[in-house]
Amino acid sequence: MPDRTVPPEVVILPGTDIDGEWERFEVFEALHHGMHICNPMTSEHLDALIDALGPTPGDRMLDIACGHGELLIRAAERATVRAVGVDLSPWALVRAFETTKQRTTIGTIEWLLGDAKRAGGDERYDIVTCLGASWIWHGFLGTARAVADRSVPGGRVAIGDLRLAEDVDPAAFADAHGSFPTLEAQAQMLESAGIEVVDRIESGLTGWDAYQGRIMRSVEAWQRAHPGPRSDDYVAEQRRWHQDHLRDREFLRWTVWVGRVAS
Ligand SMILES: C[S@@+](CC[C@H](N)C(=O)[O-])C[C@H]1O[C@@H](n2cnc3c(N)ncnc32)[C@H](O)[C@@H]1O
């Protein structure tokens, strides 16, 4: 377990309650520390996403809620990008920073610790991504607007989020489990945010099941390393996630949209 210090190279955004975030995100750490990609994408999907985004020398990249930083690290291994990753979890951000030192990057990455809503300022980026963190802007439409707002005209963007599977009745599902957009609704929200869709990567059930498996192995390793009531709570949390997954896997899909912002 890290000693809860943030290396000086990591930029702490003003107003970030570091002690509070170490505490708050410990459960996410317990469930995710053993993986590079904290979403249902496989390693091949992530490479395909970077292909689709096509980072070129000098591109400015922003990854919102970057987790362990794998997307930016891979992009910076390919091209001399100037990247920024922001995440509110000190666990995740410190890991992203430490992982970068073990990889051979030709681009640069600045790691920002804090709430993504506070990051970026007036800066505009050639590539803006947000995978698996749409709640920050209260859903898919808010996320689409947020990535478009941070992009240069004509910039490339990607958003990964859950949606309803084809042939699922939105009203019936919402009554039982909560509201999720359909594929068509997500496409319309992208259009209304000024994003033209250029590609779509579907993780499929195999990818989603594999992510759930990574979460289970991660929390079990955490419990072995840190036995006690807190770890027992984290295992219980993982079991709830797994039950939800078994309940929902027939009805939900995880999709990464790749788009281009209107010029
Ligand atoms: C499901 S993970 C996805 C991580 C990464 N994008 C990936 O796909 O591997 C969600 C991430 O959102 C981060 N997060 C949650 N709330 C945030 C906020 N308000 N600002 C920035 N990051 C946040 C979490 O710390 C976590 O790393």
The ligand as a Gaussian input file, in Angstrom:
#p B3LYP/6-31G(d) Opt

LIG

0 1
 C      -14.307000       3.535000     -13.619000
 S      -12.854000       4.434000     -13.268000
 C      -12.248000       4.774000     -14.889000
 C      -10.791000       5.122000     -14.895000
 C      -10.139000       5.262000     -16.279000
 N      -10.815000       6.260000     -17.083000
 C      -10.175000       3.942000     -16.989000
 O      -11.076000       3.760000     -17.815000
 O       -9.310000       3.092000     -16.734000
 C      -13.497000       5.980000     -12.737000
 C      -12.429000       6.990000     -12.295000
 O      -13.073000       8.230000     -12.007000
 C      -12.332000       8.856000     -10.965000
 N      -13.164000       9.948000     -10.454000
 C      -14.321000       9.858000      -9.740000
 N      -14.833000      11.070000      -9.514000
 C      -13.983000      11.972000     -10.082000
 C      -13.965000      13.391000     -10.186000
 N      -14.945000      14.151000      -9.672000
 N      -12.936000      13.978000     -10.843000
 C      -11.933000      13.219000     -11.383000
 N      -11.907000      11.872000     -11.316000
 C      -12.917000      11.254000     -10.679000
 C      -12.034000       7.695000     -10.031000
 O      -10.992000       7.995000      -9.130000
 C      -11.655000       6.600000     -11.035000
 O      -10.274000       6.613000     -11.305000

